[in-house]
Amino acid sequence: MTGSRTIVIRIESSVIGDGEIAVPRRGEVLAGPLRFVETAADAPHAVRVRAELVPSERPPIWQYTGEGTPRRWEWSGLLRGDGWTASWRGAVPRTGQVDLTGVFWGTFGYDTKGRFRGRVTRVRMVSERYERRGAGGWYPVPGFHRLREVDAAPRFFGPGEELQDGDTADVETSVVVDLDLDDVPALPVRPALVPGDVSAAGGVVWLVDSALPVVLRVDADDRATRVMLPGAIGTQRRVYATPSGCWVTGQDGTFWVTEGADPVRVDDRPVVAGAVAGGSLVACTGTAVWRQYMPGREPVDLPAIAGHVSSMAPMGDGAYAVVLRSDESALRVVRVSASGECTVGPAVPLLPRGHGNPFLLGDPLRVVRGADVGVVQPDLSVHEEREFPKRQLGGCISGGVSWTVGRQLQGNTTGESWPLPGPVVMNPTRPSWVLTVHDPAGLEPVTSVPVSTHAPRVAAGADGEVFVIDRAVRRFRTDSPVMAEPEVIDVASIAARLQ
């Protein structure tokens, strides 16, 4: 008789605090995203694995590898092991059966496709030593690694007050978890629809599945219609509602869906970002050529500039605004007119303190860069207006509703409660993310609700309704009490009745 399959995984504090992976507790089942990082054999918690490597079709990345080290090419793929899968990056291209040494990390990231699931048999907190260098900068001290046995990791830990005084500090920054991969119950049957995105217009709510080419149309009387797209399984998609139907975009192209007609693939070009104004859709393709779509018409190419699209929203008069980053030092605002003319604004600097992912908010239109708020001028420059009391990690304009999402920390230091009116007791069973609706004119917080993700999908419905994808479809109103739990809509049951 063979023993149980086991795995040892290291998890950073931020991943647990953000709710991407639940708090590890001995005896409980734990699941989440998994990455394998190649290391030397003497690295802490390094293991040797034999697995099948399925290489990614993406080209290699010219990657930074750490302080004082040169850049190098890195290839990516998916390792398939015995009871687990793990995303992989490496400096040597590989494929097929491989024998590797490295560390399993529970982490998050857009390219983390691997997964683990097992029962926790051991939990150990990992301490690292930090030293101050220069004017307040803190850096880890190589070679320091201490373990502390616990029954459960804390919800929040990591660098904090310890790094305020002195020149060195020992900080618990991660947790090492031993898992039994066999002592777990069978996975439940997948629901008929797992919502991946939501949009609303004209009293109709449109939902698209997180992995299946399935769209659900729900009207004001809660009557539902299911539409199956002629698209690939396993592709994440976005849905954009219009008064007469909806656009659906993804890596396999763009589809037009309307009631009473078969869905139509209007383009097979991948789409990385989009927005609707009236019935039209402007889609960014990740290249210097974008596209504009109208029902019943051929796509129109829009010459713009290449770069990372971090936010996109309608501006009024059928025009669109796009926040584009072509490097790490500056962004540009691009205006796309209703007729398809693109105007590129001047470079707007990103300050060294970091701005995360800049996004559009409000009316008049602003660009939010971390805590910095600037008004978009007619020439598409950005005039600094003020700072938010606390940095929000993301946000957008959805159907005229301006919203942000940020982390609600414990305690009551200056500005920490914002955007809430005061300190609140967070539900310990939910990750500490807060979705806030802002007044578009002054950007004052209107109401906030708890959410379980730092990247919710949000849509504005009719009469002040707001829909959010948060491990389910949830609904609240802009006049809801602050931090009231949104109502859960059982779309899985609605979709199941249509089968």
C-alpha positions as CSV (number, residue, x, y, z in Angstrom):
1,M,0.0,0.0,0.0
2,T,1.5,3.3,-1.0
3,G,1.4,6.4,1.2
4,S,-0.6,9.6,0.6
5,R,0.5,12.1,-2.0
6,T,1.8,15.2,-0.2
7,I,3.1,18.6,-1.2
8,V,4.7,21.5,0.7
9,I,3.7,25.0,-0.4
10,R,5.0,28.5,0.7
11,I,2.4,31.3,0.7
12,E,3.1,35.0,1.0
13,S,1.3,37.0,3.6
14,S,-0.4,39.3,1.1
15,V,-2.0,36.4,-0.7
16,I,-3.7,35.3,2.5
17,G,-4.6,38.9,3.5
18,D,-6.1,39.5,0.1
19,G,-8.3,36.4,0.2
20,E,-6.7,34.8,-2.9
21,I,-6.0,31.8,-0.6
22,A,-7.9,31.1,2.6
23,V,-6.2,31.2,6.0
24,P,-4.3,27.8,6.4
25,R,-5.6,25.9,9.4
26,R,-4.5,22.4,10.3
27,G,-7.1,19.8,9.5
28,E,-9.0,22.0,6.9
29,V,-9.0,21.6,3.1
30,L,-7.1,24.4,1.4
31,A,-7.1,25.2,-2.4
32,G,-5.7,27.9,-4.6
33,P,-3.4,29.0,-7.4
34,L,0.1,27.4,-7.6
35,R,3.4,28.3,-9.1
36,F,6.7,26.4,-9.2
37,V,9.9,28.5,-9.0
38,E,13.2,26.8,-9.9
39,T,15.9,27.2,-7.2
40,A,19.1,25.7,-6.0
41,A,18.7,22.4,-4.1
42,D,19.7,24.1,-0.8
43,A,17.0,26.8,-1.0
44,P,14.5,26.7,1.9
45,H,11.7,24.3,1.2
46,A,13.1,23.3,-2.2
47,V,11.9,19.9,-3.6
48,R,12.7,17.8,-6.6
49,V,9.7,17.1,-8.9
50,R,9.2,15.0,-12.0
51,A,6.3,16.2,-14.1
52,E,5.0,16.9,-17.6
53,L,5.7,20.4,-18.8
54,V,3.2,21.9,-21.3
55,P,4.9,25.0,-22.7
56,S,3.0,28.2,-23.2
57,E,2.4,29.5,-26.7
58,R,3.4,33.0,-25.5
59,P,6.8,34.2,-26.5
60,P,9.5,34.5,-23.8
61,I,9.7,37.6,-21.6
62,W,12.8,39.7,-21.2
63,Q,12.7,39.6,-17.4
64,Y,14.3,41.2,-14.4
65,T,15.5,38.6,-12.0
66,G,16.4,40.5,-8.9
67,E,18.5,43.3,-7.4
68,G,21.9,43.6,-9.0
69,T,21.3,40.8,-11.6
70,P,21.0,41.2,-15.4
71,R,17.8,40.7,-17.3
72,R,17.3,37.3,-19.0
73,W,14.8,35.6,-21.2
74,E,12.1,33.5,-19.4
75,W,9.9,30.9,-20.9
76,S,6.5,29.9,-19.4
77,G,4.3,26.8,-19.2
78,L,2.2,24.5,-17.0
79,L,3.6,21.6,-15.0
80,R,1.3,18.7,-14.6
81,G,2.2,16.6,-11.5
82,D,0.6,13.9,-9.5
83,G,-2.4,15.6,-7.9
84,W,-1.4,19.2,-8.7
85,T,-0.6,21.6,-11.6
86,A,1.7,24.6,-11.3
87,S,2.5,27.5,-13.5
88,W,6.2,27.6,-14.4
89,R,8.8,30.1,-15.7
90,G,12.4,29.3,-16.4
91,A,15.5,30.6,-18.0
92,V,15.9,27.3,-20.1
93,P,13.2,26.4,-22.6
94,R,11.7,23.0,-21.7
95,T,8.9,20.6,-22.8
96,G,7.6,17.1,-22.1
97,Q,8.8,15.1,-19.0
98,V,11.1,17.2,-16.8
99,D,13.0,16.8,-13.6
100,L,13.2,20.1,-11.7
101,T,14.3,21.5,-8.3
102,G,12.5,24.4,-6.8
103,V,9.8,25.7,-4.5
104,F,6.0,25.6,-4.7
105,W,4.4,29.0,-4.1
106,G,0.8,29.7,-3.5
107,T,0.4,33.0,-5.2
108,F,-1.7,35.1,-7.5
109,G,-1.1,36.6,-11.0
110,Y,-2.6,36.9,-14.4
111,D,-0.5,34.0,-15.6
112,T,-0.9,31.6,-12.6
113,K,-2.9,28.8,-14.1
114,G,-1.7,26.0,-11.8
115,R,-3.9,24.8,-8.9
116,F,-3.5,22.8,-5.6
117,R,-6.1,21.3,-3.3
118,G,-5.3,19.3,-0.1
119,R,-5.9,18.9,3.6
120,V,-3.5,20.9,5.8
121,T,-1.4,18.7,8.0
122,R,1.2,21.2,9.2
123,V,1.5,25.0,9.4
124,R,4.7,26.9,9.9
125,M,5.3,30.7,10.0
126,V,8.4,31.9,8.2
127,S,10.4,34.8,9.6
128,E,12.9,36.9,7.5
129,R,15.3,39.6,8.7
130,Y,15.2,43.0,7.2
131,E,17.8,45.8,7.4
132,R,17.5,49.5,6.7
133,R,19.7,50.8,3.9
134,G,20.0,54.4,2.9
135,A,17.1,56.8,3.5
136,G,14.5,54.4,5.0
137,G,14.7,51.6,2.5
138,W,14.3,48.1,3.9
139,Y,15.8,45.0,2.3
140,P,15.8,41.3,3.3
141,V,19.0,39.8,4.7
142,P,20.1,36.7,2.8
143,G,20.4,33.5,4.7
144,F,18.1,34.3,7.6
145,H,15.2,31.9,7.8
146,R,13.3,30.9,10.9
147,L,10.2,28.7,11.3
148,R,7.5,28.8,14.0
149,E,4.9,25.9,14.3
150,V,1.3,27.0,14.6
151,D,-2.2,25.5,14.4
152,A,-3.3,28.2,12.0
153,A,-1.8,31.2,10.3
154,P,-3.1,34.7,11.2
155,R,-5.3,36.4,8.7
156,F,-3.1,39.5,8.5
157,F,0.7,39.5,9.0
158,G,3.8,40.7,7.2
159,P,5.9,43.9,7.3
160,G,4.2,46.6,9.3
161,E,5.0,48.4,12.5
162,E,8.2,46.3,12.9
163,L,9.8,48.3,10.0
164,Q,9.2,51.7,11.6
165,D,12.1,51.8,14.1
166,G,15.6,50.6,14.4
167,D,17.9,49.3,11.6
168,T,17.0,45.6,11.6
169,A,13.7,43.7,12.2
170,D,12.6,40.1,12.1
171,V,9.3,39.8,10.3
172,E,7.0,36.9,9.6
173,T,6.4,37.3,5.9
174,S,5.1,33.9,4.7
175,V,3.7,30.6,5.8
176,V,4.8,27.0,4.8
177,V,1.9,24.6,4.6
178,D,2.1,20.8,4.3
179,L,-0.8,19.3,2.4
180,D,-2.3,15.8,2.0
181,L,-3.5,15.7,-1.6
182,D,-5.6,12.5,-1.1
183,D,-7.5,13.3,2.1
184,V,-10.0,15.6,0.4
185,P,-13.7,15.2,-0.6
186,A,-14.6,14.9,-4.2
187,L,-15.1,18.2,-6.0
188,P,-18.8,19.2,-6.5
189,V,-20.3,19.2,-10.0
190,R,-19.7,22.5,-11.8
191,P,-22.8,24.8,-11.8
192,A,-24.5,25.3,-15.2
193,L,-23.1,28.9,-15.2
194,V,-20.1,30.3,-13.3
195,P,-20.4,34.0,-13.8
196,G,-17.3,35.7,-15.2
197,D,-18.6,39.1,-16.2
198,V,-21.7,41.2,-16.1
199,S,-23.2,44.1,-17.9
200,A,-26.6,45.8,-18.1
201,A,-28.5,48.1,-20.4
202,G,-32.1,48.8,-21.2
203,G,-33.4,46.9,-18.2
204,V,-31.6,43.7,-19.3
205,V,-28.7,42.0,-17.5
206,W,-26.2,40.0,-19.5
207,L,-23.8,37.5,-17.9
208,V,-21.0,35.5,-19.5
209,D,-19.5,32.3,-18.1
210,S,-16.0,32.4,-16.6
211,A,-14.8,29.6,-18.9
212,L,-17.6,28.4,-21.2
213,P,-18.9,30.1,-24.3
214,V,-22.3,30.7,-22.7
215,V,-24.1,33.9,-22.3
216,L,-27.2,34.4,-20.1
217,R,-29.8,37.2,-20.8
218,V,-32.0,38.1,-17.8
219,D,-34.8,40.7,-18.4
220,A,-36.6,42.9,-16.0
221,D,-39.2,40.1,-15.2
222,D,-36.4,37.7,-14.4
223,R,-37.0,35.7,-17.6
224,A,-33.8,34.1,-18.7
225,T,-32.4,33.1,-22.1
226,R,-29.3,31.2,-22.7
227,V,-27.1,31.7,-25.7
228,M,-24.2,29.4,-26.7
229,L,-21.4,31.2,-28.6
230,P,-19.4,29.3,-31.4
231,G,-16.3,29.9,-29.3
232,A,-13.6,28.0,-27.4
233,I,-13.9,26.5,-24.0
234,G,-11.5,27.8,-21.4
235,T,-11.3,31.4,-22.6
236,Q,-12.2,34.3,-20.3
237,R,-14.5,36.8,-21.9
238,R,-16.0,40.2,-21.2
239,V,-19.6,41.3,-22.0
240,Y,-20.7,44.8,-23.0
241,A,-24.4,45.5,-22.9
242,T,-26.1,47.9,-25.4
243,P,-29.8,48.9,-25.7
244,S,-30.3,46.3,-28.5
245,G,-28.0,43.4,-27.5
246,C,-24.5,42.8,-26.2
247,W,-20.9,42.4,-27.4
248,V,-18.8,39.6,-26.1
249,T,-15.0,39.7,-26.4
250,G,-12.1,37.5,-25.5
251,Q,-8.9,35.8,-26.9
252,D,-11.0,34.1,-29.6
253,G,-12.5,37.3,-31.0
254,T,-15.7,39.4,-30.8
255,F,-19.3,38.2,-30.9
256,W,-22.6,40.1,-31.3
257,V,-25.6,38.7,-29.4
258,T,-29.1,39.9,-29.6
259,E,-32.5,38.5,-28.7
260,G,-34.2,36.2,-31.2
261,A,-31.1,35.7,-33.4
262,D,-28.1,33.4,-33.5
263,P,-24.9,34.9,-32.1
264,V,-22.5,36.1,-34.7
265,R,-18.7,36.1,-34.5
266,V,-17.8,39.5,-36.1
267,D,-14.0,39.2,-35.7
268,D,-11.5,36.6,-34.6
269,R,-8.9,39.1,-33.5
270,P,-8.1,38.9,-29.7
271,V,-9.4,41.7,-27.5
272,V,-7.7,42.8,-24.3
273,A,-10.0,45.7,-23.3
274,G,-13.1,47.4,-24.5
275,A,-15.9,49.8,-23.8
276,V,-19.3,50.7,-25.3
277,A,-21.0,54.0,-26.1
278,G,-24.5,53.6,-27.4
279,G,-24.5,50.6,-29.6
280,S,-20.8,50.7,-30.7
281,L,-17.9,48.9,-29.1
282,V,-14.3,50.1,-29.3
283,A,-11.8,47.2,-28.7
284,C,-8.1,47.4,-27.9
285,T,-6.2,44.5,-29.4
286,G,-2.9,44.9,-27.6
287,T,-1.4,46.3,-30.8
288,A,-1.2,49.8,-32.3
289,V,-4.4,49.1,-34.3
290,W,-7.7,49.1,-32.4
291,R,-11.1,48.3,-33.8
292,Q,-14.6,49.8,-33.7
293,Y,-17.7,47.6,-34.0
294,M,-21.3,48.5,-34.9
295,P,-24.1,46.0,-35.3
296,G,-24.5,45.0,-38.9
297,R,-21.4,46.7,-40.1
298,E,-17.8,45.6,-40.9
299,P,-15.2,46.4,-38.2
300,V,-13.3,49.6,-38.6
301,D,-9.6,49.9,-37.9
302,L,-8.5,52.7,-35.6
303,P,-4.9,53.7,-35.7
304,A,-3.7,54.5,-32.1
305,I,-0.5,53.6,-30.3
306,A,0.7,50.3,-28.8
307,G,0.8,49.9,-25.0
308,H,-0.9,48.5,-22.0
309,V,-4.5,49.6,-21.6
310,S,-5.2,50.0,-17.9
311,S,-8.6,51.7,-18.2
312,M,-11.3,52.5,-20.7
313,A,-14.6,54.4,-20.4
314,P,-17.1,56.4,-22.5
315,M,-16.7,60.1,-22.4
316,G,-20.1,61.3,-23.8
317,D,-21.1,62.2,-27.3
318,G,-20.3,58.7,-28.4
319,A,-16.5,59.2,-27.6
320,Y,-14.2,57.0,-25.5
321,A,-11.3,57.7,-23.2
322,V,-8.4,55.2,-22.8
323,V,-5.6,55.2,-20.3
324,L,-2.5,53.8,-22.0
325,R,0.9,52.9,-20.6
326,S,3.8,52.4,-23.0
327,D,6.5,52.2,-20.3
328,E,6.9,52.4,-16.6
329,S,7.4,56.1,-16.3
330,A,4.3,57.7,-17.9
331,L,0.8,57.2,-19.2
332,R,-1.2,58.9,-22.0
333,V,-4.9,59.5,-22.3
334,V,-6.3,58.6,-25.8
335,R,-9.6,59.9,-27.1
336,V,-11.6,58.0,-29.6
337,S,-14.4,60.0,-31.3
338,A,-17.7,58.5,-32.3
339,S,-16.4,58.6,-35.9
340,G,-13.3,56.6,-35.0
341,E,-10.7,59.4,-34.9
342,C,-8.0,58.8,-32.3
343,T,-6.3,61.7,-30.5
344,V,-3.3,60.9,-28.3
345,G,-2.6,63.1,-25.3
346,P,0.8,64.2,-23.9
347,A,2.8,62.0,-21.5
348,V,1.6,62.1,-17.9
349,P,4.4,61.1,-15.5
350,L,4.0,58.3,-12.9
351,L,5.8,59.3,-9.8
352,P,8.5,57.0,-8.2
353,R,6.3,56.3,-5.2
354,G,4.2,54.1,-7.4
355,H,0.7,54.4,-8.9
356,G,-0.3,50.8,-9.5
357,N,-2.8,50.5,-12.4
358,P,-4.1,54.0,-13.3
359,F,-7.9,54.2,-14.0
360,L,-10.6,56.5,-15.1
361,L,-13.3,57.9,-12.7
362,G,-16.0,60.5,-12.5
363,D,-17.6,63.3,-14.5
364,P,-15.7,65.5,-15.3
365,L,-13.4,62.7,-16.2
366,R,-10.4,62.0,-13.9
367,V,-7.4,59.8,-14.0
368,V,-6.6,58.2,-10.6
369,R,-3.0,57.2,-10.1
370,G,-2.7,55.5,-6.7
371,A,-3.9,58.2,-4.4
372,D,-3.4,61.1,-6.9
373,V,-6.5,62.4,-8.7
374,G,-6.1,64.5,-11.9
375,V,-8.8,66.0,-14.2
376,V,-8.5,65.2,-17.9
377,Q,-8.2,68.5,-19.8
378,P,-9.5,69.2,-23.4
379,D,-6.0,68.6,-24.8
380,L,-6.0,65.2,-22.9
381,S,-3.3,66.4,-20.4
382,V,-4.0,65.8,-16.7
383,H,-4.3,68.6,-14.2
384,E,-3.6,67.5,-10.7
385,E,-6.7,68.0,-8.6
386,R,-6.1,66.4,-5.2
387,E,-5.2,63.2,-3.4
388,F,-7.5,60.5,-2.0
389,P,-7.0,59.9,1.7
390,K,-6.0,56.4,0.9
391,R,-4.8,54.6,-2.2
392,Q,-7.4,52.6,-4.1
393,L,-6.2,49.6,-6.1
394,G,-8.6,49.8,-8.9
395,G,-11.8,51.3,-10.3
396,C,-13.7,52.3,-13.4
397,I,-16.8,53.9,-14.8
398,S,-19.6,51.3,-15.5
399,G,-22.8,52.5,-17.0
400,G,-22.3,56.0,-15.5
401,V,-21.4,54.6,-12.0
402,S,-17.9,55.5,-10.7
403,W,-16.5,52.9,-8.4
404,T,-13.3,51.9,-6.7
405,V,-12.0,48.9,-4.7
406,G,-9.5,49.0,-2.0
407,R,-8.3,47.1,1.1
408,Q,-9.9,48.0,4.4
409,L,-7.2,47.7,7.1
410,Q,-7.8,47.1,10.8
411,G,-7.3,49.9,13.3
412,N,-8.0,53.6,13.2
413,T,-5.0,55.6,12.0
414,T,-5.5,58.9,10.2
415,G,-7.3,58.4,6.9
416,E,-7.5,54.6,7.3
417,S,-11.3,54.4,7.5
418,W,-11.8,56.2,4.2
419,P,-13.8,55.6,2.0
420,L,-15.9,54.4,4.9
421,P,-17.4,57.1,7.2
422,G,-15.6,55.6,10.2
423,P,-14.0,52.5,11.6
424,V,-16.0,49.2,11.1
425,V,-15.6,45.7,12.4
426,M,-14.8,43.5,9.3
427,N,-16.4,40.1,9.0
428,P,-13.4,37.8,9.7
429,T,-14.8,35.2,7.3
430,R,-14.5,37.5,4.3
431,P,-11.4,39.1,2.8
432,S,-11.0,42.7,3.6
433,W,-11.9,44.3,0.3
434,V,-14.3,47.2,0.0
435,L,-16.1,48.2,-3.2
436,T,-17.2,51.9,-3.1
437,V,-19.5,53.9,-5.3
438,H,-18.5,57.5,-5.7
439,D,-20.4,60.6,-6.6
440,P,-19.3,61.3,-10.2
441,A,-19.0,65.1,-9.7
442,G,-17.0,65.3,-6.5
443,L,-15.9,61.7,-6.1
444,E,-17.2,61.6,-2.5
445,P,-18.0,58.1,-1.4
446,V,-21.7,57.4,-1.6
447,T,-21.8,53.8,-0.2
448,S,-19.5,50.8,0.2
449,V,-20.0,47.1,0.3
450,P,-17.7,44.2,1.3
451,V,-16.4,42.1,-1.5
452,S,-14.1,39.0,-1.7
453,T,-11.8,40.0,-4.5
454,H,-9.5,42.9,-5.4
455,A,-10.7,42.7,-9.1
456,P,-14.5,42.6,-9.1
457,R,-16.5,43.0,-12.3
458,V,-19.1,45.7,-11.9
459,A,-22.2,46.8,-13.9
460,A,-24.8,49.5,-13.4
461,G,-28.4,48.5,-13.7
462,A,-31.6,50.5,-13.7
463,D,-32.7,52.9,-10.9
464,G,-29.6,52.8,-8.8
465,E,-28.9,49.0,-9.0
466,V,-25.4,47.8,-9.1
467,F,-24.3,44.3,-10.0
468,V,-21.0,42.8,-9.0
469,I,-19.3,39.5,-9.8
470,D,-17.9,38.4,-6.4
471,R,-17.7,34.6,-6.5
472,A,-21.4,34.9,-7.4
473,V,-23.6,37.6,-8.9
474,R,-24.5,40.1,-6.2
475,R,-26.7,43.1,-6.3
476,F,-27.0,46.3,-4.2
477,R,-28.3,49.8,-4.6
478,T,-26.3,53.1,-4.5
479,D,-28.5,54.1,-1.5
480,S,-27.8,50.9,0.4
481,P,-26.5,51.3,4.0
482,V,-22.7,51.4,4.2
483,M,-21.2,47.9,4.4
484,A,-24.5,46.1,4.0
485,E,-24.0,42.6,2.4
486,P,-25.1,42.7,-1.2
487,E,-28.0,40.4,-2.2
488,V,-26.9,37.1,-3.9
489,I,-28.7,36.3,-7.2
490,D,-28.8,32.5,-7.8
491,V,-27.9,32.5,-11.5
492,A,-26.8,28.9,-11.3
493,S,-30.3,27.8,-10.6
494,I,-31.7,30.1,-13.3
495,A,-29.3,28.6,-15.8
496,A,-30.0,25.1,-14.7
497,R,-33.7,25.5,-15.4
498,L,-32.8,26.3,-19.0
499,Q,-31.0,23.0,-19.6
